[in-house]
Amino acid sequence: MSKVERFKKGDSVAHSLSKDNRLFFVLSGPTAVGKTEVSQDFFGTGCVEFINGDMGQLYKPLSIGTAKPDWKSIPIAHHLFDIIERPVDYTALDYRERVKTCMEEVWERGNIPVVVGGSLFYLRMLFFVPGDYDSSCLASKRGSQPEIDFDRESAWEILQSKDPQRAEQLESANDTYRLKRALELLEAGVLPSSRTLKYEPLAHYRILFLTREREDLYARINRRVVEMIGAGWIEEVKGLSADWRAFLSRKKLIGYSEIITYLEELEKEGCDKTLSSPCFETLVSCIQQRTRRYAKRQMTFWRMLKRELKKELVCSIKKGNEECSIEELDLTLSPLPLYIKQTISDQCRVHTMNTGGRWQ
């Protein structure tokens, strides 16, 4: 039996890994690069469990427009899908705490967590936390602070005047949570842009970031938008309540806010033919363009995150710790080569052997 077959079979994986030897994978990349397909091909039915790394897929009513996999029908265990049923914000630190708890449970079962998704701002929190972060206080702070209703535009203007660097990072006044947090820091006399992050990964990790050549990726994006609409994306949005529509319009979630506006315009015109309206082609083109821009921002954010992580890895290697790694794979040039699969399987095999597993 080959090493890959052994890994997929999950022979003799340690039932409970010590904290010092725990490992998780991250499989990420820009939107439409092919993360879901690759995750299934890489890990098959091995000793792994998948954890959602796409924020849109946390929300139960959002499926077609978030490219949510049919996770209930897949043999491998999937976690953190459809966990939010109300239109509420979910912070990056909330996500870290939820993933941490989930990973603990996966490790206790003797399996390896694999985080799959492209929400890099949130994935960053699996490795870094704010310098003043205290997870033990997170729940009590969340419960003791009432929801603040404030004028976002006024708050945005204040932030732009006092800390333009942080305002530029937020991109818009619609990022309510981070805007509130920035104002809290300003009130405490701290410039949000100068706030430091500390390296505090949840465990040893292996990152595989997928890419494609730009023309290839953009063609996939354009094609997928058309496929999503053909699969019933507009009907999905039609079925959302007014609260959800207001939430998605505020969040500017790609595609959803455009479809909501499109449906509102059709309603004003008294038109019920959603796919034959003169504005339909404009809708499709707009969603495609916004998605391409989002993919570009994802790549920019990844380059920044990769620099941060490599800096920390250099320090770790100097201290004798070589348990973490970062890989990139261009799927246009190297479509799932066998040696990459073998590399990942070998890493799992070595990790399992180091933690008490027996390979036969």
C-alpha angles and dihedrals in degrees: 000000000000124000090249092052091048091051092049090049090050096223117191098341112178109266095217122019121208117243093250093055102042118125138189134184128221118202109188143151142139122307116287093013091122105260097150094050093046093049091056093045095047100045104025107175096329131136094292138105123206124232121196115249098176115092096206090058091060088073114084100213093049111082117125096041093048094047089236111187120236086256097168092063096049116097094223115083114258125198138194096024119132092001097135116067099169128064097257135132120258117203129217091245091050086053093050092053093048092048091047091055091045093050091051089057093047092051091049088058089054094249134121121244117231115194110205122188149082104243092116097175088061095039089054088067089065087070107024135038132186114273091245094047118135114174092194090063097043098089095044092048091049091051096045098048115079121217107272118222108203142150104272094196092053091046090049091053091051092051092047091053096046103032112013091169092062091042089056091051091055092053094203146020089249092080090093100172097050091041091055091046091050091053091049089055092048090052088052090053096254124126106228091216090058094051109121129224123216125214107247111148117189090236141322108316147195117205123198113185116193123212139171134198109276097248091048093048094046091049089052091049093051092047094047094052089055091047092050093052090047089052091058107273093146091049089050091056091045089059095054121106122246090257092056093046091052091048094050092046089053093046091047089219105190113264096359096074091046093050091048091053090045093053092047090053092049090050091053090051092046091237120146098179100097097175098044100045116124087240094055096090089048089053093052092046092049094051091047092051094048091048092051090050090049090053089052091052090049090056091049091050091047092054089053093047092046091054091050093049095045090052089055093044091055089055091047093050090051087056091051097258112130098157096112131068144173124213132180125202125191104209092195092060099029113026104199099314115205093237091062090053089047091050093054092045091049091052091053091046093051091045091051093049091049091054099049104276119140122219116203 
